[in-house]
Amino acid sequence: MVDRADLVICYIDHENGGAYQTVKYAEKQGKKIINIANESE
């Protein structure tokens, strides 16, 4: 899925698990990533 995406939107609030590993892979592929867990309220 990451390979075909231009933008990755996620909610990651810890540094382990499958979602975290997928985001790290997306970073290596040069994808733009928006982590909505980091958005200020």
CHARMM-style PDB file with segment names, atoms N, HN, CA, C and O in Angstrom:
ATOM      1  N   MET     1       0.821  -1.181   0.000  1.00  0.00      PROA
ATOM      2  CA  MET     1       0.000   0.000   0.000  1.00  0.00      PROA
ATOM      3  C   MET     1       0.871   1.255   0.000  1.00  0.00      PROA
ATOM      4  O   MET     1       0.591   2.206  -0.729  1.00  0.00      PROA
ATOM      5  N   VAL     2       1.913   1.258   0.805  1.00  0.00      PROA
ATOM      6  HN  VAL     2       2.141   0.485   1.397  1.00  0.00      PROA
ATOM      7  CA  VAL     2       2.811   2.408   0.871  1.00  0.00      PROA
ATOM      8  C   VAL     2       3.479   2.655  -0.472  1.00  0.00      PROA
ATOM      9  O   VAL     2       3.658   3.804  -0.874  1.00  0.00      PROA
ATOM     10  N   ASP     3       3.844   1.598  -1.162  1.00  0.00      PROA
ATOM     11  HN  ASP     3       3.699   0.664  -0.835  1.00  0.00      PROA
ATOM     12  CA  ASP     3       4.524   1.749  -2.441  1.00  0.00      PROA
ATOM     13  C   ASP     3       3.674   2.502  -3.461  1.00  0.00      PROA
ATOM     14  O   ASP     3       4.218   3.193  -4.322  1.00  0.00      PROA
ATOM     15  N   ARG     4       2.370   2.381  -3.377  1.00  0.00      PROA
ATOM     16  HN  ARG     4       1.928   1.820  -2.677  1.00  0.00      PROA
ATOM     17  CA  ARG     4       1.473   3.014  -4.341  1.00  0.00      PROA
ATOM     18  C   ARG     4       0.968   4.376  -3.880  1.00  0.00      PROA
ATOM     19  O   ARG     4       0.295   5.068  -4.644  1.00  0.00      PROA
ATOM     20  N   ALA     5       1.277   4.777  -2.646  1.00  0.00      PROA
ATOM     21  HN  ALA     5       1.823   4.215  -2.025  1.00  0.00      PROA
ATOM     22  CA  ALA     5       0.759   6.025  -2.079  1.00  0.00      PROA
ATOM     23  C   ALA     5       1.715   7.193  -2.322  1.00  0.00      PROA
ATOM     24  O   ALA     5       2.933   7.019  -2.367  1.00  0.00      PROA
ATOM     25  N   ASP     6       1.139   8.383  -2.475  1.00  0.00      PROA
ATOM     26  HN  ASP     6       0.150   8.524  -2.438  1.00  0.00      PROA
ATOM     27  CA  ASP     6       1.924   9.617  -2.520  1.00  0.00      PROA
ATOM     28  C   ASP     6       1.993  10.259  -1.140  1.00  0.00      PROA
ATOM     29  O   ASP     6       2.938  10.986  -0.833  1.00  0.00      PROA
ATOM     30  N   LEU     7       0.991   9.989  -0.313  1.00  0.00      PROA
ATOM     31  HN  LEU     7       0.223   9.399  -0.562  1.00  0.00      PROA
ATOM     32  CA  LEU     7       0.857  10.594   1.004  1.00  0.00      PROA
ATOM     33  C   LEU     7       0.409   9.516   1.979  1.00  0.00      PROA
ATOM     34  O   LEU     7      -0.460   8.706   1.657  1.00  0.00      PROA
ATOM     35  N   VAL     8       1.001   9.506   3.174  1.00  0.00      PROA
ATOM     36  HN  VAL     8       1.706  10.164   3.435  1.00  0.00      PROA
ATOM     37  CA  VAL     8       0.622   8.556   4.217  1.00  0.00      PROA
ATOM     38  C   VAL     8       0.095   9.353   5.401  1.00  0.00      PROA
ATOM     39  O   VAL     8       0.801  10.196   5.954  1.00  0.00      PROA
ATOM     40  N   ILE     9      -1.145   9.085   5.787  1.00  0.00      PROA
ATOM     41  HN  ILE     9      -1.719   8.401   5.337  1.00  0.00      PROA
ATOM     42  CA  ILE     9      -1.745   9.708   6.960  1.00  0.00      PROA
ATOM     43  C   ILE     9      -1.880   8.628   8.011  1.00  0.00      PROA
ATOM     44  O   ILE     9      -2.429   7.558   7.747  1.00  0.00      PROA
ATOM     45  N   CYS    10      -1.375   8.911   9.213  1.00  0.00      PROA
ATOM     46  HN  CYS    10      -0.930   9.780   9.427  1.00  0.00      PROA
ATOM     47  CA  CYS    10      -1.373   7.890  10.257  1.00  0.00      PROA
ATOM     48  C   CYS    10      -1.647   8.521  11.618  1.00  0.00      PROA
ATOM     49  O   CYS    10      -1.672   9.743  11.764  1.00  0.00      PROA
ATOM     50  N   TYR    11      -1.848   7.668  12.594  1.00  0.00      PROA
ATOM     51  HN  TYR    11      -1.828   6.676  12.476  1.00  0.00      PROA
ATOM     52  CA  TYR    11      -1.957   8.073  13.990  1.00  0.00      PROA
ATOM     53  C   TYR    11      -1.024   7.160  14.769  1.00  0.00      PROA
ATOM     54  O   TYR    11      -1.398   6.057  15.168  1.00  0.00      PROA
ATOM     55  N   ILE    12       0.191   7.636  14.978  1.00  0.00      PROA
ATOM     56  HN  ILE    12       0.495   8.532  14.654  1.00  0.00      PROA
ATOM     57  CA  ILE    12       1.217   6.860  15.674  1.00  0.00      PROA
ATOM     58  C   ILE    12       1.589   7.617  16.943  1.00  0.00      PROA
ATOM     59  O   ILE    12       2.055   8.755  16.875  1.00  0.00      PROA
ATOM     60  N   ASP    13       1.385   6.988  18.108  1.00  0.00      PROA
ATOM     61  HN  ASP    13       1.007   6.064  18.163  1.00  0.00      PROA
ATOM     62  CA  ASP    13       1.738   7.646  19.359  1.00  0.00      PROA
ATOM     63  C   ASP    13       2.739   6.836  20.189  1.00  0.00      PROA
ATOM     64  O   ASP    13       3.010   7.177  21.341  1.00  0.00      PROA
ATOM     65  N   HSD    14       3.288   5.766  19.607  1.00  0.00      PROA
ATOM     66  HN  HSD    14       3.068   5.489  18.671  1.00  0.00      PROA
ATOM     67  CA  HSD    14       4.326   4.986  20.275  1.00  0.00      PROA
ATOM     68  C   HSD    14       5.269   4.412  19.211  1.00  0.00      PROA
ATOM     69  O   HSD    14       4.918   4.304  18.036  1.00  0.00      PROA
ATOM     70  N   GLU    15       6.445   4.056  19.648  1.00  0.00      PROA
ATOM     71  HN  GLU    15       6.730   4.144  20.603  1.00  0.00      PROA
ATOM     72  CA  GLU    15       7.484   3.646  18.697  1.00  0.00      PROA
ATOM     73  C   GLU    15       7.689   2.137  18.660  1.00  0.00      PROA
ATOM     74  O   GLU    15       8.804   1.648  18.843  1.00  0.00      PROA
ATOM     75  N   ASN    16       6.605   1.406  18.422  1.00  0.00      PROA
ATOM     76  HN  ASN    16       5.699   1.803  18.273  1.00  0.00      PROA
ATOM     77  CA  ASN    16       6.698  -0.031  18.214  1.00  0.00      PROA
ATOM     78  C   ASN    16       5.438  -0.498  17.487  1.00  0.00      PROA
ATOM     79  O   ASN    16       4.461   0.246  17.391  1.00  0.00      PROA
ATOM     80  N   GLY    17       5.462  -1.697  16.988  1.00  0.00      PROA
ATOM     81  HN  GLY    17       6.255  -2.301  17.066  1.00  0.00      PROA
ATOM     82  CA  GLY    17       4.300  -2.265  16.316  1.00  0.00      PROA
ATOM     83  C   GLY    17       4.342  -2.113  14.803  1.00  0.00      PROA
ATOM     84  O   GLY    17       5.228  -1.471  14.239  1.00  0.00      PROA
ATOM     85  N   GLY    18       3.363  -2.720  14.176  1.00  0.00      PROA
ATOM     86  HN  GLY    18       2.643  -3.241  14.634  1.00  0.00      PROA
ATOM     87  CA  GLY    18       3.298  -2.767  12.729  1.00  0.00      PROA
ATOM     88  C   GLY    18       3.077  -1.423  12.071  1.00  0.00      PROA
ATOM     89  O   GLY    18       3.696  -1.133  11.047  1.00  0.00      PROA
ATOM     90  N   ALA    19       2.213  -0.597  12.630  1.00  0.00      PROA
ATOM     91  HN  ALA    19       1.710  -0.833  13.461  1.00  0.00      PROA
ATOM     92  CA  ALA    19       1.957   0.727  12.046  1.00  0.00      PROA
ATOM     93  C   ALA    19       3.225   1.576  12.084  1.00  0.00      PROA
ATOM     94  O   ALA    19       3.534   2.282  11.123  1.00  0.00      PROA
ATOM     95  N   TYR    20       3.950   1.506  13.183  1.00  0.00      PROA
ATOM     96  HN  TYR    20       3.699   0.933  13.963  1.00  0.00      PROA
ATOM     97  CA  TYR    20       5.199   2.262  13.307  1.00  0.00      PROA
ATOM     98  C   TYR    20       6.219   1.785  12.267  1.00  0.00      PROA
ATOM     99  O   TYR    20       6.887   2.601  11.629  1.00  0.00      PROA
ATOM    100  N   GLN    21       6.335   0.493  12.101  1.00  0.00      PROA
ATOM    101  HN  GLN    21       5.793  -0.170  12.619  1.00  0.00      PROA
ATOM    102  CA  GLN    21       7.267  -0.061  11.122  1.00  0.00      PROA
ATOM    103  C   GLN    21       6.874   0.349   9.699  1.00  0.00      PROA
ATOM    104  O   GLN    21       7.744   0.608   8.867  1.00  0.00      PROA
ATOM    105  N   THR    22       5.587   0.409   9.421  1.00  0.00      PROA
ATOM    106  HN  THR    22       4.880   0.198  10.096  1.00  0.00      PROA
ATOM    107  CA  THR    22       5.118   0.820   8.109  1.00  0.00      PROA
ATOM    108  C   THR    22       5.465   2.275   7.839  1.00  0.00      PROA
ATOM    109  O   THR    22       5.860   2.617   6.725  1.00  0.00      PROA
ATOM    110  N   VAL    23       5.324   3.132   8.831  1.00  0.00      PROA
ATOM    111  HN  VAL    23       5.003   2.854   9.736  1.00  0.00      PROA
ATOM    112  CA  VAL    23       5.674   4.548   8.673  1.00  0.00      PROA
ATOM    113  C   VAL    23       7.178   4.697   8.470  1.00  0.00      PROA
ATOM    114  O   VAL    23       7.606   5.525   7.667  1.00  0.00      PROA
ATOM    115  N   LYS    24       7.973   3.929   9.166  1.00  0.00      PROA
ATOM    116  HN  LYS    24       7.626   3.256   9.819  1.00  0.00      PROA
ATOM    117  CA  LYS    24       9.425   3.981   8.964  1.00  0.00      PROA
ATOM    118  C   LYS    24       9.778   3.566   7.537  1.00  0.00      PROA
ATOM    119  O   LYS    24      10.663   4.160   6.921  1.00  0.00      PROA
ATOM    120  N   TYR    25       9.098   2.561   7.014  1.00  0.00      PROA
ATOM    121  HN  TYR    25       8.379   2.079   7.514  1.00  0.00      PROA
ATOM    122  CA  TYR    25       9.304   2.135   5.634  1.00  0.00      PROA
ATOM    123  C   TYR    25       8.921   3.266   4.674  1.00  0.00      PROA
ATOM    124  O   TYR    25       9.639   3.538   3.712  1.00  0.00      PROA
ATOM    125  N   ALA    26       7.800   3.915   4.937  1.00  0.00      PROA
ATOM    126  HN  ALA    26       7.217   3.693   5.719  1.00  0.00      PROA
ATOM    127  CA  ALA    26       7.350   5.021   4.090  1.00  0.00      PROA
ATOM    128  C   ALA    26       8.373   6.158   4.091  1.00  0.00      PROA
ATOM    129  O   ALA    26       8.621   6.769   3.051  1.00  0.00      PROA
ATOM    130  N   GLU    27       8.960   6.440   5.243  1.00  0.00      PROA
ATOM    131  HN  GLU    27       8.758   5.943   6.087  1.00  0.00      PROA
ATOM    132  CA  GLU    27      10.006   7.476   5.322  1.00  0.00      PROA
ATOM    133  C   GLU    27      11.187   7.108   4.432  1.00  0.00      PROA
ATOM    134  O   GLU    27      11.708   7.959   3.710  1.00  0.00      PROA
ATOM    135  N   LYS    28      11.608   5.860   4.477  1.00  0.00      PROA
ATOM    136  HN  LYS    28      11.185   5.169   5.063  1.00  0.00      PROA
ATOM    137  CA  LYS    28      12.727   5.405   3.648  1.00  0.00      PROA
ATOM    138  C   LYS    28      12.414   5.517   2.160  1.00  0.00      PROA
ATOM    139  O   LYS    28      13.316   5.704   1.343  1.00  0.00      PROA
ATOM    140  N   GLN    29      11.130   5.403   1.809  1.00  0.00      PROA
ATOM    141  HN  GLN    29      10.397   5.252   2.472  1.00  0.00      PROA
ATOM    142  CA  GLN    29      10.711   5.504   0.417  1.00  0.00      PROA
ATOM    143  C   GLN    29      10.524   6.960  -0.023  1.00  0.00      PROA
ATOM    144  O   GLN    29      10.242   7.223  -1.192  1.00  0.00      PROA
ATOM    145  N   GLY    30      10.682   7.901   0.907  1.00  0.00      PROA
ATOM    146  HN  GLY    30      10.912   7.688   1.856  1.00  0.00      PROA
ATOM    147  CA  GLY    30      10.555   9.318   0.577  1.00  0.00      PROA
ATOM    148  C   GLY    30       9.123   9.819   0.503  1.00  0.00      PROA
ATOM    149  O   GLY    30       8.862  10.843  -0.127  1.00  0.00      PROA
ATOM    150  N   LYS    31       8.204   9.124   1.128  1.00  0.00      PROA
ATOM    151  HN  LYS    31       8.416   8.292   1.640  1.00  0.00      PROA
ATOM    152  CA  LYS    31       6.797   9.521   1.100  1.00  0.00      PROA
ATOM    153  C   LYS    31       6.541  10.651   2.091  1.00  0.00      PROA
ATOM    154  O   LYS    31       7.206  10.746   3.122  1.00  0.00      PROA
ATOM    155  N   LYS    32       5.571  11.506   1.769  1.00  0.00      PROA
ATOM    156  HN  LYS    32       5.031  11.429   0.931  1.00  0.00      PROA
ATOM    157  CA  LYS    32       5.142  12.539   2.699  1.00  0.00      PROA
ATOM    158  C   LYS    32       4.260  11.875   3.745  1.00  0.00      PROA
ATOM    159  O   LYS    32       3.368  11.096   3.408  1.00  0.00      PROA
ATOM    160  N   ILE    33       4.507  12.181   5.017  1.00  0.00      PROA
ATOM    161  HN  ILE    33       5.232  12.813   5.291  1.00  0.00      PROA
ATOM    162  CA  ILE    33       3.795  11.532   6.116  1.00  0.00      PROA
ATOM    163  C   ILE    33       3.166  12.594   6.995  1.00  0.00      PROA
ATOM    164  O   ILE    33       3.816  13.562   7.391  1.00  0.00      PROA
ATOM    165  N   ILE    34       1.888  12.397   7.293  1.00  0.00      PROA
ATOM    166  HN  ILE    34       1.360  11.611   6.970  1.00  0.00      PROA
ATOM    167  CA  ILE    34       1.181  13.254   8.245  1.00  0.00      PROA
ATOM    168  C   ILE    34       0.736  12.362   9.389  1.00  0.00      PROA
ATOM    169  O   ILE    34      -0.077  11.456   9.203  1.00  0.00      PROA
ATOM    170  N   ASN    35       1.274  12.624  10.578  1.00  0.00      PROA
ATOM    171  HN  ASN    35       1.934  13.360  10.729  1.00  0.00      PROA
ATOM    172  CA  ASN    35       0.903  11.871  11.772  1.00  0.00      PROA
ATOM    173  C   ASN    35      -0.063  12.747  12.566  1.00  0.00      PROA
ATOM    174  O   ASN    35       0.356  13.729  13.179  1.00  0.00      PROA
ATOM    175  N   ILE    36      -1.334  12.406  12.563  1.00  0.00      PROA
ATOM    176  HN  ILE    36      -1.675  11.609  12.065  1.00  0.00      PROA
ATOM    177  CA  ILE    36      -2.316  13.252  13.222  1.00  0.00      PROA
ATOM    178  C   ILE    36      -2.223  13.158  14.747  1.00  0.00      PROA
ATOM    179  O   ILE    36      -2.867  13.942  15.445  1.00  0.00      PROA
ATOM    180  N   ALA    37      -1.450  12.233  15.270  1.00  0.00      PROA
ATOM    181  HN  ALA    37      -0.927  11.596  14.703  1.00  0.00      PROA
ATOM    182  CA  ALA    37      -1.224  12.182  16.719  1.00  0.00      PROA
ATOM    183  C   ALA    37      -0.381  13.379  17.158  1.00  0.00      PROA
ATOM    184  O   ALA    37      -0.410  13.760  18.329  1.00  0.00      PROA
ATOM    185  N   ASN    38       0.365  13.971  16.234  1.00  0.00      PROA
ATOM    186  HN  ASN    38       0.389  13.662  15.283  1.00  0.00      PROA
ATOM    187  CA  ASN    38       1.217  15.117  16.561  1.00  0.00      PROA
ATOM    188  C   ASN    38       0.521  16.454  16.365  1.00  0.00      PROA
ATOM    189  O   ASN    38       1.103  17.498  16.655  1.00  0.00      PROA
ATOM    190  N   GLU    39      -0.704  16.442  15.881  1.00  0.00      PROA
ATOM    191  HN  GLU    39      -1.178  15.593  15.644  1.00  0.00      PROA
ATOM    192  CA  GLU    39      -1.433  17.688  15.652  1.00  0.00      PROA
ATOM    193  C   GLU    39      -1.821  18.310  16.990  1.00  0.00      PROA
ATOM    194  O   GLU    39      -2.275  17.616  17.900  1.00  0.00      PROA
ATOM    195  N   SER    40      -1.639  19.618  17.099  1.00  0.00      PROA
ATOM    196  HN  SER    40      -1.271  20.182  16.360  1.00  0.00      PROA
ATOM    197  CA  SER    40      -2.025  20.309  18.346  1.00  0.00      PROA
ATOM    198  C   SER    40      -3.526  20.547  18.348  1.00  0.00      PROA
ATOM    199  O   SER    40      -4.153  20.713  17.302  1.00  0.00      PROA
ATOM    200  N   GLU    41      -4.075  20.558  19.540  1.00  0.00      PROA
ATOM    201  HN  GLU    41      -3.566  20.423  20.389  1.00  0.00      PROA
ATOM    202  CA  GLU    41      -5.538  20.738  19.670  1.00  0.00      PROA
ATOM    203  C   GLU    41      -5.879  22.183  19.852  1.00  0.00      PROA
ATOM    204  OT1 GLU    41      -7.054  22.528  19.978  1.00  0.00      PROA
TER     205      GLU     41
END
